Amino acid sequence: MKKLFVALLTSSILFVPFAGADFSDVSSSHANSAAVDSLVDQDILLGYDDGTFRPEQAVTRGEAVKIMLLGMGVEVDEESIAGLLFEDVTDEDWFFSYVSTAVSMGILKGYDDGTFRPHQTVNRAEANKMLTLSAEVEIEDNGGEWFTPYEDYAMTWNLDPVQTDGLWHPEEEMSRANISELVYRMQNVQTSGIAFEESTNWQRRQFPTISMSMKVPFGWGTKSDGVGAAWLLDEGNGQLSLLSPYVNGGTLLMTRYSNYEGDDSTTLFNKVRSGTSVSNSQGTINGYPSLTVYTDDGENFRDWYLYVDNGSLVHLQGLRGEGHYGPYLEELFEEIINSVSFDDSDLTLEESVESLRSAIQVDGIGTEMMDLLSDWDLIETDALGVGTGPVDYFYSPSANITVKYERSFDVILDIQDGETTAF
C-alpha cells in the first residue's frame, strides 16, 4: 500500500488543535515532550479544548489504529468496508476507515468472538504489533508468546525498552505519552536506519565541581555540589539512598583531580593503571583523552577517567545493581559518558559564588574554584591549622564573602558572608 509521510486530518470529535509547547500538562522537562510535540505538529495527535494533552490518559484500540496508520504514513482507504468484519464496528464510527484499512493490510484480525473491541484500552504488546505491521516491517519469529517477535523488535531497535524493573510488561496499557514516544521513535528509526539513541532528548545538566556538563536520563536524580552524582533509585525495592544501588538501581559518581603538577594525560593514566590490575583501555571520549577501567566487580561496573581542557582529570564511577535492569543501566551509563562536555564558560558573579559554595569540603579543587573570582585579599592565616596544615582566610570585596581555605588538602572548608574570620 502506498506510503505517504504526510499528516492527515481526521474527523474525530475527541480532539481540538493545540501547539505542543502550549500544553499545560506537558512541560519541556517531560520525558515524552519531544515525541508529543512531533506528533502534534504532524496532526497525528491533538490536544483538548482546555489546553491539556492528558499524557497519562489511556489510549483505546480504535485510537491506536488511527495513530499507527497516520504515524507510519499509510494512505487510508476511505472506500474500504473491511471493518464490517467486526460485529462491534459500524460505518458510522469515526474510526471506521482506519479499522477497515488496517484489516485490509492484515494489521487487525480481532478476537475469536468476532469483535474488535475499539473502546478497550490497548496494551504494550498490541500497540507494538500494530505499529510494526503498519510500518510493513519484516519480523523474524523465533517462537515464544504471540507478541515475542514484536517485543524482540522493539528491544533491538530501542522503540519500547524495558521498564525500570528490567521487564517489558506486555500487558500494561499504553498512555497517550507512551504511544507518542513509540511512534516518534519508529519514525526516527525508519529515517536513520539505526536503533533509536536513548539520549536524543535528555536534558543537559551542569556539574560545576568537575567543570563538566552531561546529558542525564529522564527520571534520574542529580547532585552537583561536593561529589557530583547522577542516579536512578530502585524505588520498586525501596531504595532511598543514591549510594550502594539496590538490585535495579544505578549511580554515577563524579570527582576531579586538579593536577597542579601539570602532568600530561599519559602520565596521569599510567598512575591510575599502577593502582589497578583489571583490564583497561586508553582512547578518547567525546574528544577528550580517556582511560576506561573495566571493573565489572559486583556493583562497581566501570570507571572512566577524562583528561579535560584545563588539564585536570575527571573520574566518573558507575555503580549498578545486578538485577534485570542491570544490562540496560550499563547502556545508559555509556550514553551519559559519551555526552560529557568540558564547561569553562564565563559565569556571573552569583553563579561563581554558587559554584564556590558547591565546592565546600571537596578536596583537591579549592584553588581552582577560587580562580572564579580575581579580587581575593588574604586577611588572616592560622599557621597551625586544625590538626592539618595552614588555614587561610580570603575575602572577596566583589562577592562580599570570606573563604576559609586549608592548604594541605587544597580544600575550601567553609564560606561566610562579609569580611570575617569568625567561622
N, C-alpha and C positions, 0 to 999 in steps of 0.2 A: 504493500500500500504506500502511496506517495507520502513522503515526509515533508512537512513544511515547518521550518523553525521560525514561526511567527506566532504571536499571541492571537487567540480567537476570543471575541466577546461572547458571553453566554447569556441565556435568558433566565438564569437562576434569580429568584427573588430574595435569596438569603443575604446577599452582599450588596454594598454600595461602594464606589471607588474612594480610596483614601491613599495618599502617598505614604510609603513605608515609614519615612522619617517622622511622620506626624502621629503615629500610633502612640497613645498614652501608656500602653502596656507592653511596648517593645522598645526598650532603650538601646542605645548604641553598644552597651555592655552586655546585652542579652546574647546568649550563646548562639542563637539562630537568627540574629538580626540581619546579617548579610544575605542569608537564604530567603528570609521573609521579604526583604526589600527587592531582591532579584525577581521573585515570583510575582510580587505585586506590580513591579514595573512591566512585567510581561502580560499582565491581566490574567494570570493563571489563578491567582488568589486575590481576593479583595477584602477590604475591611468592613466594619459595621458602621451604621449611621451615628453611633455615639463616639466615633473616633478611636475605637479599640480594634485590635486584631484578634484578641482572645486566643493567644498562643497555646494555652493548655486545654482548650476545648477539643473533645474527641472528634474524629472525622468518621463519617459514615461510609459504607461501601459505595453508595451512589456518588458521594462527593469524591471519593478516592479515584473512581474510574475517570471522572472528568479531569481531575488534576493530573493523573498519569498520562492520559492521552494528549492533553494540551502541553504538558511538560516535555514530552518526547516528540512534539511537533507532528503528531498524527493528524491527517486530514479526516475530519469527522464526516461520516456518510449520513447526510440528512435524509436520504431516501430509504435507508435500510429499516426493515421491520423485524430484524432478528431478535430484538429484545422481547418480542411477544412470546418467545420460547418460555419465558418465566411467567408463572401464573400471578406473581405479585408485582409485575411491571406492565404499565399501560402506555399507549402512545400519547397520553395526556401528561405524563410525568416529565418534569423539566430535564431529568437525566436520561430520557428515553434514547436520544440519538447517540449518546456516549455509550450506553449499555449495548445498544444494537451494533455499533461499530466494534466494540470490544468482543462481542460474541462472534462477529464475522471474522475477526482476526484470530480467534481461538484463545483470547485472553481470559474470557469468562466461560465457565461451564455451569456455575450454580451448584445447588445442593441436590442430593438424591431425591428429595421430595418435590423437585420441580420449581423451587423458589430461588430467587437471587438474594432476598433479604436486604434491600437497598438502604434501609434505615438502621441496620445493625452496624455497630462500630467496627472498623477494620483493624485487624491486629498486625503486628510486625511481619509475620510470615506472609499473610495475604498481600500486604502492601508491597513487599519486595517482589513477590511473584508478579503482581500486576505491572509493576514498573519494568521489570526485566523483560517481560513479554511485550510490553508496549514499545520498548526500545529495540525489539527484534534481536535480542542478544542470544547467541547460541550458548546453551547451558549444558555442561557435562554432568551427567547423573551417575554418581558413584555409589548409589544406594543410600539407605537410611530412611528417615521420615520423608513425607512428600515435599516438605519445604527445605530439606537439607541442601539441594543444589543451589537454591536461591540464597540461603544463608551463606554457603561457601562463596558464592559470587560477591555478596555484599561485604564479606570479610576480606576477600582477596583485593577488591578494588576500594576498600575503605568507604563504602557507601553508607553502611549502617553498622558501626563497630559494636563490640561487646559493651555491656553496661559495666559500672564500676565494681561489680562483684565478679567480673570475668565471664559472665554468662550472657547469652544473646537474648533470651526471653522471647521466643517467637509468639507467645500468647498475649503479650502486652498490647493494649490498644494504642493506636497512633494518634497523637495530637496534631493540631494544625502546624505547630512548630516542627514536630518530628517529620511530617510529610514535606514541609517546605525544605528542610535540610536534605532529606532523601532525594528529592527531585533535583535540587540545586547541585548536589554532588554528582549525580548521574550526568547532568548536563556538562559539568566540568570534565568528567571522565571521558565522555564522548568527544569533547572538543580537544582535550590534551592527549588522549590515548594512554595516560598513565593513571595510577591509583591516586585518589584524592589525598592531598597533603593536609594532614590534620591541623597543622599550624597556620593554614592560609589566613584565617580571620582572627587568630588570637590577638589580644591586645598587648602592646609592648609596655613593660614595667621598668622603672629606674631603680638601680641598686647603688646608691652613692658611695657606700663604704668600699665597694670594689671598683668604682668608676665604670660600671658596665650597665647596659640595659639588655633585656632579652624578652622574647615573647613567652607568655605564660598561659597554660590551658585555662579555659573557662572552668569555673568551679574550684580552682586551686586558691589556697591562701598564700600570702606573701609577707615577708618581713624584710625591711630594707635597712633597719638600724642594727648596729652591732654585727653579729654574724648573720649575714643575709641568708634568706631561705625562701623556697617556694615548695608547697606541699599539697598533697591530697590526703585527707583523713579517711580512714576506713570506718566511716560512720556506721555502716551496717554491723560492724563488730564492736562498736562502742569506743573507737579510738578518740582521745581528746587531745593528746599532745602530738606535736609535729615530730618529736624525736622517737626513735625506736618504732618505726611503722608497723602497724598490725598486718595481718595476712594479705590484705589488698590495698594497703596504703603505700605512699611513696613520699620521699623528701629529698630535695636538692639543697645542700648546704654550700655557702659561698664565703670564702675568705681571701685575703690578699697579703702577699709578702712584698714589702715596698722596694726591696733590692737596692738599698743605698750604696752597696759596693759597686754597682754598675755592671754586674755580670751579664754576659750575653745569654741568649736563650739556651744554647747548647750546654753551657756551663751549669746553668740552673737545672736543666733537665737531667744532667748527669748526677747532680746532687740528689735529686729525687730518686733516680734509679738506684743509687747506692744504698738507699734505705728500704728497698723492696726486692723480693725475689720472684714476684709474679710477672707474667708476660706484660709487655708494654709496647707501644709504637709511637714514633715521632712523626709528625706531619704538620698539617695546617687545618684550622677550623675557622671557617668564615674569614680567611685571610690572615689569621694570627698563628704564629708558630705554636705548636701544641704537643703535649705528651699525654697519651691516653694509657691509663693503667687498668688492666682488665682484672680487677679484684675478684668479682664473682664469688664472694665468700659470705654465705649467709645473707643478711640484709644489705651488706655493702656491695652494691652492684658494680660500680665503676668510679674511677677518679679521672678528672680532666684537669690539665694544667695548661693555662694560656699565657703566653708572653705578650703583653699588650703594649700599646703605643708609647706609654710613659715609662717603659722599662720595668714595670712591676710584674709580678707573677700572680695570676688569679687561679685559685684552686676551687674546683667545683666537685662535690662528692655526692653521688647518687645512692640513696638508700631505698630499698623497696622490700615489701613483704614477699612471701613465696607462694601466694595463693594463685587462683585462676587469672587474676588481673595482672600478675607479675610480668608476663611477656609483653603485654600492651604498655605497661608502665615503662618498660625499657625503651620501647619505641618513642614514647612521649619524651623521655629524657633526652634521647638523641635529637629530636626536633627542637627542644628547648636550647640545647647546647649549640646547635647549628644556627641559631638565630642571634647569638650574642654579638654585641657591638660595643666597642670602647666609647665611653661617653665623657668627653672633655670639653663640653660646650661651656660658654660663659654663663655664670649663674648670677642672679640678682643678689643683693645683699641679704635679703630674707632667706633665699634658697641656700646661700653659703652658710648662714648661721644654722639653718636646719640640718645641713649636711654635717656640720661640726658636731652638733648635738647627737646625731646618729652614730658618731664615731666614739662616743664616750665609752671607756673601758674596753676598747678594741686595740689590742697590742699590735705594734708594728706600723701603724699608719698615722700617728699623731702629727708628725712634722709635715707629712704630705697633705693632710687635711687642713692644717693651719695655713698652708700656702694659698688657700682660697681667699684669705684676707692679707693685705700687704702693709697694714699700719700697726703691727704689734709693738707694744712698749713693754720691756721687762721691768716689772715693778718690785719684784722680790724673789729671792732664791732661798730655799731651805736646803742647805748643802748636805744635810744628813738624810733627808727624806724620812720615810716611814718604813724602816727595815729594808729599803731598796737603795736607789740612787738619788741624786739631787732632784728636787721638785721646784719647777719654775712657775711663776705667776705672770702671765702675759695679759695685757689689757689692750683692747682694740677700741679706739675712740669712735670709729665709724659705726661699729656694731654695738658699742656700749656694753661689751661683755668682757669678763675675765676668764681666762682658761688656766686651769691647774694642770700642769704638764709634768710627767715623770720621764726622765731621760732614758734610763737603762732599758725600759721596755717600749720606748717611743710611743707613749700612750697618753691620751687626754683623760685625766682622772675625773674631772668634773668641769662644769661651766656655770658661772653665776652672772646675773645681770649687774651692770655697773662696774666701777673700779673698786675691787676689794680683794683681801686675802682671807676673809672670814668664810671658810668653806666648812 
